[in-house]
Amino acid sequence: MDALERISALAQLTEADPAMTAYRNSQRERERIRDLFRLVPGEGQTALDIGARDGFLSRMLAERYAAVTALDLELPQFDHPGVTCVQGDVTRLQFPDQTFDLVLCAEVLEHIPTHQLRRACAELSRVTAKLLVIGVPYDQDIRVDRTTCRTCGGHNPPWGHVNSFNELNLEMLFPELKVEKIAFVGEHRDRTNAVSAWLTDLAGNPYGTYDQDEGCIHCSAKLVPPAHRTLLQRGAGKLGDRLRRAQQVFLSPRPNWIHVLYSRPTA
């Protein structure tokens, strides 16, 4: 069974939510996970999965590592041999220095409040004894598909992604570690411009990611699409969307994700 087949089989076995199962089995998601695990060594003793959620990646790590710790802000609710679930915060990890042979942190750093990002990265560097694997969206234009909070009026980036990453800032965020490999996955042209973004904001951001679980980054209220819009808002929304789509014809594709393998230099 190859990597994609294992991902599909694991999704069927571990996901009770049909929507999540479909998401895990999507070609895009399977490619992302397959690439992440290309960077993970074949075997080891201890591993830490940051942002474990439902434990999907933790279970995959347990196929390679003898003892896996699955950590999230809320205690992960799953049982699996070889996996210990813990509640914790990536900005304040309650582990001694260099505890784990491998630390995996995928789809997490883009959600960390910007003022706490360096602290989170320092903690990841501190607790890894050997290797760190980071996976984040690549150079994301977080103006695209953003939302407007109906409670406080604040603008929110899509999916709560408050940070954007490329090769340079990822290297600078982990100065104690050495970059071993960099991989890119997928491609897209999802970018906008100042005029389109302004028009879409004026329209109330009707095309935003309102089905996301993340609440407003300003007031924590649940994000809901606008119930009523004026004629001006409807016109601004359509014009802003058309300008953005017209721009895409002239843009070169960029990767969906960047994955980086770091190592701790030996003395």
C-alpha positions as CSV (number, residue, x, y, z in Angstrom):
1,M,0.0,0.0,0.0
2,D,1.5,3.3,-1.1
3,A,1.4,6.6,0.9
4,L,-1.8,7.9,-0.8
5,E,-3.6,4.6,-0.2
6,R,-2.7,4.6,3.5
7,I,-3.9,8.2,3.8
8,S,-7.3,7.2,2.2
9,A,-7.6,4.1,4.3
10,L,-6.8,6.0,7.5
11,A,-9.3,8.7,6.7
12,Q,-12.0,6.1,6.4
13,L,-11.1,4.4,9.6
14,T,-10.7,7.5,11.8
15,E,-13.2,10.1,10.6
16,A,-16.7,9.9,11.9
17,D,-17.6,13.1,10.1
18,P,-18.4,12.4,6.4
19,A,-17.4,16.0,5.4
20,M,-14.0,15.6,7.1
21,T,-13.6,12.2,5.4
22,A,-14.2,13.7,2.0
23,Y,-11.8,16.5,2.8
24,R,-9.1,14.1,3.9
25,N,-9.6,12.0,0.7
26,S,-9.5,15.0,-1.6
27,Q,-6.6,15.0,-4.1
28,R,-5.3,18.3,-2.8
29,E,-5.2,17.2,0.8
30,R,-3.7,13.8,0.0
31,E,-0.9,15.5,-1.9
32,R,-0.2,17.9,1.0
33,I,0.0,15.0,3.5
34,R,2.0,12.8,1.3
35,D,4.6,15.5,0.8
36,L,4.8,16.3,4.5
37,F,5.6,12.6,5.2
38,R,8.3,12.5,2.5
39,L,10.2,14.8,4.9
40,V,9.6,12.6,8.0
41,P,12.3,10.0,8.6
42,G,11.3,6.4,8.2
43,E,11.5,5.6,11.9
44,G,12.4,7.0,15.4
45,Q,11.6,6.9,19.1
46,T,9.7,10.1,20.1
47,A,7.6,12.5,18.0
48,L,5.4,15.5,18.8
49,D,2.5,16.5,16.6
50,I,1.5,20.2,17.2
51,G,-2.1,21.1,16.5
52,A,-3.2,17.4,16.4
53,R,-6.9,18.1,16.3
54,D,-8.5,14.7,15.4
55,G,-5.2,12.9,15.5
56,F,-5.0,12.1,11.8
57,L,-1.3,13.0,11.5
58,S,-0.5,11.6,14.9
59,R,-1.8,8.2,13.8
60,M,0.4,8.4,10.8
61,L,3.4,9.3,12.9
62,A,2.7,6.3,15.1
63,E,3.4,4.1,12.2
64,R,7.0,5.3,12.3
65,Y,7.7,6.5,15.9
66,A,7.5,4.4,19.1
67,A,6.0,7.2,21.2
68,V,3.9,10.0,19.7
69,T,2.6,13.0,21.7
70,A,-0.5,14.7,20.2
71,L,-0.9,18.3,21.4
72,D,-3.6,20.9,20.8
73,L,-5.1,23.8,22.6
74,E,-8.0,21.6,23.6
75,L,-7.3,18.0,24.7
76,P,-7.5,15.8,21.6
77,Q,-10.3,13.3,21.9
78,F,-9.1,10.0,20.4
79,D,-7.4,6.8,21.4
80,H,-4.6,5.1,19.6
81,P,-1.8,2.8,20.7
82,G,1.5,4.6,21.0
83,V,-0.1,8.1,21.0
84,T,-0.5,10.2,24.2
85,C,-2.9,13.2,23.9
86,V,-2.1,16.3,25.8
87,Q,-3.5,19.8,26.1
88,G,-1.0,22.6,25.5
89,D,0.0,25.9,23.8
90,V,2.7,26.0,21.2
91,T,3.9,29.3,22.7
92,R,4.4,27.7,26.1
93,L,5.3,24.1,25.6
94,Q,5.6,22.1,28.9
95,F,8.4,19.9,27.8
96,P,12.1,19.9,28.7
97,D,14.7,21.0,26.1
98,Q,15.3,18.6,23.2
99,T,12.6,16.1,24.3
100,F,11.6,14.8,20.9
101,D,13.4,13.2,18.0
102,L,10.9,14.8,15.6
103,V,8.5,17.7,16.0
104,L,5.8,18.1,13.3
105,C,4.0,21.4,13.0
106,A,1.7,21.6,10.0
107,E,-1.1,24.1,9.3
108,V,-0.6,25.8,12.7
109,L,1.8,28.8,12.4
110,E,-0.4,30.7,10.1
111,H,-3.0,30.9,12.9
112,I,-0.6,32.1,15.7
113,P,-1.2,35.8,16.6
114,T,1.7,37.7,14.9
115,H,3.0,39.1,18.2
116,Q,3.4,35.5,19.5
117,L,4.9,33.9,16.3
118,R,8.6,34.2,17.2
119,R,7.9,32.8,20.7
120,A,6.1,29.8,19.1
121,C,9.0,29.1,16.7
122,A,11.5,29.4,19.6
123,E,9.5,26.8,21.5
124,L,9.5,24.4,18.5
125,S,13.2,24.8,18.2
126,R,13.8,24.2,21.9
127,V,11.9,20.9,22.2
128,T,13.3,19.2,19.2
129,A,16.4,17.1,19.7
130,K,17.0,16.3,16.1
131,L,14.4,17.3,13.4
132,L,11.5,19.8,12.9
133,V,9.1,19.6,10.0
134,I,7.0,22.8,9.3
135,G,4.1,23.0,6.8
136,V,2.4,26.3,6.1
137,P,0.6,28.0,3.1
138,Y,3.1,29.6,0.8
139,D,3.2,33.4,0.4
140,Q,-0.6,33.5,0.8
141,D,-2.4,36.8,-0.1
142,I,-4.6,36.9,3.0
143,R,-6.8,39.6,1.5
144,V,-8.4,37.0,-0.8
145,D,-11.6,35.5,0.6
146,R,-11.4,37.5,3.8
147,T,-14.6,38.2,5.9
148,T,-16.2,41.0,7.7
149,C,-17.4,40.4,11.3
150,R,-21.1,41.4,11.7
151,T,-20.5,42.0,15.4
152,C,-17.5,44.4,15.5
153,G,-17.1,45.2,11.8
154,G,-13.5,44.0,11.7
155,H,-11.9,42.4,8.7
156,N,-10.7,38.8,9.0
157,P,-8.2,36.8,6.9
158,P,-9.5,33.6,5.4
159,W,-9.5,30.6,7.8
160,G,-7.9,32.7,10.5
161,H,-4.6,32.8,8.6
162,V,-3.0,35.9,10.1
163,N,0.6,35.2,8.9
164,S,2.1,34.6,5.5
165,F,5.3,32.7,4.9
166,N,8.1,32.2,2.3
167,E,11.5,30.6,2.3
168,L,13.2,33.7,3.7
169,N,11.1,34.4,6.8
170,L,10.8,30.7,7.6
171,E,14.6,30.4,7.7
172,M,14.8,33.6,9.9
173,L,12.2,32.2,12.3
174,F,14.3,29.2,13.2
175,P,17.9,30.6,13.5
176,E,19.1,27.8,15.7
177,L,18.2,25.1,13.2
178,K,19.6,24.2,9.8
179,V,17.4,23.9,6.7
180,E,17.8,20.4,5.2
181,K,15.0,20.3,2.6
182,I,12.4,22.6,1.2
183,A,9.4,21.3,-0.8
184,F,6.5,23.0,-2.5
185,V,3.1,21.5,-3.1
186,G,0.3,22.4,-5.5
187,E,-0.3,25.7,-7.3
188,H,-2.8,28.5,-7.5
189,R,-3.3,32.1,-8.7
190,D,-5.3,33.4,-5.7
191,R,-4.1,36.9,-5.4
192,T,-5.8,40.3,-5.5
193,N,-4.9,44.0,-5.6
194,A,-5.5,47.1,-3.5
195,V,-8.5,48.3,-5.6
196,S,-10.2,44.9,-5.7
197,A,-9.6,44.4,-1.9
198,W,-11.1,47.9,-1.2
199,L,-14.2,47.2,-3.3
200,T,-14.7,43.8,-1.7
201,D,-14.4,45.3,1.8
202,L,-16.9,48.0,0.8
203,A,-19.2,45.3,-0.3
204,G,-19.0,43.6,3.1
205,N,-16.8,40.7,1.8
206,P,-19.7,38.5,0.7
207,Y,-17.5,35.9,-0.8
208,G,-15.4,35.2,2.3
209,T,-14.8,31.9,4.1
210,Y,-17.8,32.1,6.4
211,D,-18.0,28.4,6.8
212,Q,-14.7,28.4,8.7
213,D,-14.6,27.2,12.4
214,E,-12.4,30.1,13.4
215,G,-14.2,33.1,14.9
216,C,-13.4,36.8,14.5
217,I,-9.8,37.6,15.3
218,H,-10.8,40.9,16.8
219,C,-13.8,39.9,19.1
220,S,-14.1,36.1,18.7
221,A,-17.7,36.3,17.5
222,K,-18.9,33.7,15.0
223,L,-18.5,34.9,11.4
224,V,-21.7,34.9,9.4
225,P,-22.3,36.2,5.8
226,P,-24.1,39.5,5.3
227,A,-27.8,39.1,5.4
228,H,-28.6,42.3,3.5
229,R,-26.5,44.5,1.2
230,T,-27.3,47.8,-0.5
231,L,-27.3,48.2,-4.2
232,L,-23.9,50.0,-3.9
233,Q,-22.5,47.1,-2.0
234,R,-23.7,44.6,-4.5
235,G,-22.2,46.5,-7.3
236,A,-18.9,47.0,-5.5
237,G,-18.7,43.3,-4.7
238,K,-19.2,42.3,-8.3
239,L,-16.7,44.8,-9.7
240,G,-14.1,43.9,-7.1
241,D,-14.5,40.2,-7.9
242,R,-14.3,40.7,-11.7
243,L,-11.2,42.9,-11.4
244,R,-9.5,40.2,-9.3
245,R,-10.4,37.4,-11.7
246,A,-9.2,39.5,-14.7
247,Q,-5.9,40.0,-12.9
248,Q,-5.4,36.3,-12.5
249,V,-4.9,35.8,-16.2
250,F,-1.6,37.7,-16.0
251,L,-0.3,36.1,-12.8
252,S,2.1,33.2,-12.7
253,P,1.1,30.3,-10.5
254,R,2.6,29.9,-7.0
255,P,2.6,26.9,-4.7
256,N,-0.2,26.2,-2.3
257,W,2.1,25.1,0.5
258,I,5.7,25.2,1.6
259,H,7.2,22.3,3.7
260,V,10.6,22.6,5.4
261,L,12.7,20.0,7.2
262,Y,15.1,21.5,9.8
263,S,17.8,19.7,11.8
264,R,19.6,20.6,14.9
265,P,23.3,21.1,14.1
266,T,25.6,18.7,16.0
267,A,28.2,20.2,18.2
